[in-house]
Every structure is written in structure tokens, then in C-alpha cells.
Amino acid sequence: MERPIVLITMGDPTGVGPEVIVKSVNRAAVQERLRPLVIGDTQRLRKAVELTGERLAVRTVARPEEALFELGTLDCLDLALVPADLPFGRLSPVAGEAAYRCIVKAVEVAQSGFAHAICTAPLNKEALHAAGHRYPGHTEMLAELSGTPEVSMLLVAPNLRVIHVTTHIGLIDAVERIEPGLVERTIRRGHELLVRAGIARPRIAVCGINPHAGENGLFGRGEEPQKIVPAVEACRRGGLDVQGPLPADTLFYRATRGDFDLIVAMYHDQGHGPVKVLGLEAGVNVTVGLPFVRTSVDHGTAFDIAGTGRADAGSMVAALELAAEFCPKA
């Protein structure tokens, strides 16, 4: 099978995105699995090469079809949006606008059928908002730009995969939003992704909302039987291997020891906390339900070290490799 083409968006150009990109693509193991094309700024990437000491040439292409995908050379679809004197490590609406335009272009190229996946370097939400783009993050932006009505966030860390029923909303709002249809669709999206990745019959565990998954009505107001149990039962009738609702305080440990292939978390911190304890430097964020594969690093722009060349590329390497793994096999 031919290596999939993975678009890499540069993220906020004043953050560590350019550095982790040049560090990650300049590895034979990554190049053997995929063909990378950066959507960003050639001069910024060359500056990152200089900062990191990588032996890598950056080549400008005017159209995606001009990319050569040669080891030792990084192709960049240059949008020319970053001033040469824009400093690293400082919040900037100019940087926020550049990050947004990279995403818009990547979605356009992916939906044209040229590329198989998008892998995103981190953006800064405050900079994004300062540029006039009021999105909670990449996930919601990608959904809107691709015309996708509903997506799920999946986080991957060593020995752990967690898909979320709700994400960037307050806890009270999350509990209100959770309902059987949404829980069932989230379970099925996660199941389909893992099947595509080669797990024929994924073992899925669903978290409860309340402590001890409600403990038969002792905690909460009946959320588990009302909001979660109908979804689990519907998925079981459809032949899926699903258990729950189960107590979240022990479920993540059970998954890391190999009992389950996927956990379904009900809200942001329930799922994010365990993943980031296990794999902040090697974690990967996946948007499930888009018309293309999308993965991302699971860290921010790290303004405190941006421009020093010290950024760890482990999460970007993992995100690129996972993008290739989730691409359709043909």
C-alpha cells in the first residue's frame, strides 16, 4: 500500500509548532509510514530548523501536487502569513490568524481528496480569539469548516484510549447535555475507528457520571439509568462488546492493564485527567467523525520555551504515526 499523505498544519507560529514539526518529520521511521506536507510558512520552518539544529531542507510548493516527499526535505505549502520579525513566545492576533488560515487550507486540501489525513500542531486559543475566530479549539473549528454536524474527541496515551461524550463545556452543562442518543453515537464512532485501525471486536467500557456510577441510586439523580444504560443496551443489541456504566475511579486502571480497548468518558476532565497523567509528552488527540482522519499533539503552544529549540517532539511523532494508522487501507 502507498504511504498516506498527511497534511501538517503549523499551528501558532509563535509557539513550539514549527520546532516539533521539523524534529518529527526528519525521522526515517516517520517518513517510512507517511508522506508529510506542511501547511504553513517556509521561513518560519527554516527558522525552526536553525533553532533545533536539524539537518533538513524546507522546500516551498505553490500547489499540493508539487510536493516531492523526499527524505531530508520538507515540503511546505507556503501561505505567506507570518512576518519574518514575529517573535516567538508572545501572544499575537497575527499568529492567531495564520493558525486559522492553515486549518482552513488543510480542510480544503483534505476534502479535495488529495490527502488522507490532517495532523495539527498546537494553536493558542487566546490568539485565535484575538484574530476574531471564536472557537473553543481545533475540534469545533474542523467540524464547522468540514460541514460535520457532530464529532467526538478521542485521546490516546500509552495503553489507554478515551473518547468523550462531551468536551469543552461546563460540568453542569455537560450533565444536562448527556442523553442516550449522544452516548450511543459516541460509542459507535469509537467502535468504528478502532475497527478501521485493525481491532476486529473492540472491548468498550462506559464511565458513569456520578461516583461509583451512581451505586444503584445512592449518588446522583438517576443519571446512569436514564442517560447511559439505554445507550449501552442499544449498542449491545447491535452486537458491540460494551460494558457500563462503570465507576470511573477504577475503570482507567483496568483499561491500562488491558481489560478494555476503549473508554467512553462522559465529560472533559473525567477523560483528560488520566490520559495526561499517563502521556502528556506522547499523548495524541484524535477528532472522530470528520470526513478525513485528524490527529493532533496533546500539548499547547508552550510559549515559555518556544524559540529555544528545546521542545519535545514525542507527541507530534505519535500523532503522525497514529494518523497513518487510522488512514483507510487500500
N, C-alpha and C positions, 0 to 999 in steps of 0.2 A: 504494500500500500504506500502511496506517495505521502510524504510528510505533510501534515496540515499546515495551512498558512494561518499564523496567529498575529493579529494586529495588536500592537502595544501602544497604549496612549501614555503620553509623557507625564500626565498629572500636573500638579502645580510646579511650574518651572523654578520656583524659588525654594522648593523642598528637596527631599532626597531622591525623588523620582528619577531624574536623569542619571544619578550615580548608580542606583540599584539596577537600572536598565543595562547600562554598559557593563557592569560587573556580571550580570546574569547571562546575557546573550553571548558573551565571549567565553563560552564553555562548550567544548566539543559534545558533551553529554546532552546539552540543551539543543544544540544545532542538529544532532542526530535524530531528535524526536519531532522537530517542527521547523518551519520557515518563518522567522520573525520579520515584521515590518513595523517600524515605529511611526506613529502619527505624532508629530511634534515640531521640534526646531533643531535644525542641523547644528547651528553654532552652539546651542546650549548643550547638546550631546557631546560635541567636541570639547567643550569646557569640562564636562564631566569626565571624559577620557583623560584629560590633562590632570585633573584633581586626583583621580584614582590610580593613575599610572598604568592603566590597561593598554595592552598592545592591540588596538582596534581602530580601524579606519571607519569614518562615518561618511556615507555617500548619499547625496540628495537625489531624490526621484521626483518628477513632476506628476507622475501618474502611478498608481499601484502596479500596473502591468510592467513598469520599467525595473522593478526590483529584481536583483540577481540572486539573492540569498546565498552569498558566498561566505565561507568560514573566514573570520578575520576582518570582515567588512559588514557594517550595519547599515542597511537601507533605511532612509528616513523620508517619509512624505512630508516635506517641509511646508508648514503653514505660515511661516514668517511672521509670527505674532509676538515674539519675545525681544524686547530691546537688548542690545548687547551689554548695556551697563546695568541691567536689572539685578539688584543684589540678591544673593542667597539669604535665606533665613528671615525674610521680612514679609509681613502681610501686604499684599498688593492686589488691588482690583484688576490691574493689567494681567497679573498672573492668573487670577480667577477667570478672567475672560478667555485667556489662552487655554486653560484646562478645559473649559466648557467647549470651546471650538474643536478641540481634539476629539472629545467624545462625540460631538455631532458628526464629524467627518468619519470617525470609525464606524458609527452606526450606518452611515450612508454606504461605506465600502462593504461592510459585512452583509447588508441587505441586498447589495448588488449581486451577491453570490461569489465574489472574488475570494473572500476569506472565510475560514471556518470558525474562527473564534476571536474574541477580544479579551485582552488581559490589561487591566488598568493599574497604573502607578497611582499613588495617593494624591488626592486633591485636598484643599483646605476649604472647609465649608464656609468659614467667615469670609475668605477671599472670594469664593463663588457668590455669596450673597452680596458682597460689596460691588461685584460686577453686574448685579441685577438679576441673578438667576437663583430663585428662592426654592431650592430643592434640599431635602434633608440629607441627601447623599447620592452616590452613584446609582444605587438600586432604583430609586424612584425616577431619576433622570433617564436612565436607559429604558425603563418601561414606557415612559411617555414618548420618548423620541422614536421608539420602535413600534408604537401603537399597540402595546401589550397591556390588556386591562388588569392583569393580576400576576404577580411574580412572588417567589419566595426566596429568602436569604438562607444559604447553606454555608456553614463554617466547617472547615476541615483542619484538624490538628493531628499530630501523631496518635494513631489508634482511636480516633474519635471523629464522627461526622454528626453535625447537628443542623437540622432545618427548623426554621422559625415560623410559627403561625402568625405572629405579629412582630414588628421590629421597632421602628422609630416613632413611637407614640408613648404617652404617659401610661403608667401602670393601671390606673383606674380606667382609662380609655381602652387599654388593651383587653382587660377582662370583659368590658362591655362589648367589644368588637368580636371576640371569640364566639363562634357558633358552629354547629355541626357541619354545615356545608363547607366553611372555610377550613376547618380542621381536616375534613376528608380530602379536599383538593390539595392541601399541603402534603398530606401523607402520600397521595398518588403521584404528585410531582417528584417527591423524593425517591419513591419506588422506581419510577420510570428512568430517572437519571442514573441510579445505581445499576439497573438492568443494562442500560446503554454502556456503562463502564465495565460490564462483564460479570456482574454479580447476578446470577440467574434468579435467585429467590432471596432477596434481601430480608434480613430479620430486623423488624422495625419496632421500636419501643416508644410509647407516647407518654409524655410527662403529664401529671396532674397540674392543676393551678394552685391548689391550697397545700399546706403542709401535710405530708403523709397521704397525698392525693385525696384529701378530704376525710379520710379514715371513717368511711361509712356514715358521713353526715356530721361527724363531730366538729369538723372545721369547715368554714365557708358557708355558703348559702345554696348548696346543691349544684354548684357549677359543674362538677365532674359528671354526674349522671345526665345533666341537661345539655351540656355543651360538647362533651368529649366522647362519652360512651356511644351515642348513636353513630358517630363517625367511625369509630373503631369497628363496631359491629358491621357497618356497611362495607368497609374495606375487607373484613374477613369473609363476608358473603361473596365478595368478588375474587376471593382466592389469595389475598395478600396475607403474608405472615406478620401479623400486627398484634402487639400486646399493649394493654393500658386501659385506663390511666394508671401510671405507676408513680411512686414517690420520687421526686427529683433528687432528693438528698442522697440517695444510694444509686440511682439509675446511671449516672455518668461514670461512677466507678465500675459498675457492671459492664458498661459498654467498652471501657478501656481494657478490661481483661478478656474481651472477645465474645461476650454474650449476645451483642447486637451489632448490626451493621450501620444503623441509623437511629438517632434520637430525634423525636419531634418535640421541640420546646415551645411553650405557649407564649413567651414574651422575651424581650430583648435580653435583659440581664440573666434570666434563667439559663439561656443558652450560651451567651457570650462569656460569662464569667469562667466556667470550666474550660472552655476552649482556649481562652487567653492565658490561663494558668499553665496549660499544657504546651501551648505552641505559639506564643506571641511572635517569636522570631521566624517561625516556619509555618505559621498558620496561613490559610487561604480562604478567601471569601468568594462564594460562587452564587451567581444570580440564576435561579432555576425558573424556567417557563418562558424565557425570551426565545425569539426565532433563531438565535445563534448562541453558541457557548460563550459565557462570560465568567472569567475568574479575576481575582484581584489580590494584591497583598493585603495582609490583615494588620497593617500598621498605618500610622499617619505620616504627615509630611516631615516630622522631626526637625523643625526649624532650628533647634538648638545645635544640631550637628550638620545641618545642610551646608554644602560648600566646603566641607573638610575632607571629603573622600573616605570617611570612616563608616559610612552607613553599611549595615549588614544586608547582603542580598539574598539571604536564605529564603525569605518569604516570597520574593519575586521568582526565584528559581522554582520553588514548589508550585507557585501559581501558573507558571508557564508549562511545567510538566503536567499539571492537572488539566490545563486547557487542552493539551494534546490528547490526554487520556479520555476526556469526555467528548472529543470530536467524533462525529459519526464515522464508523469504519466502512470503507468502501474500496 
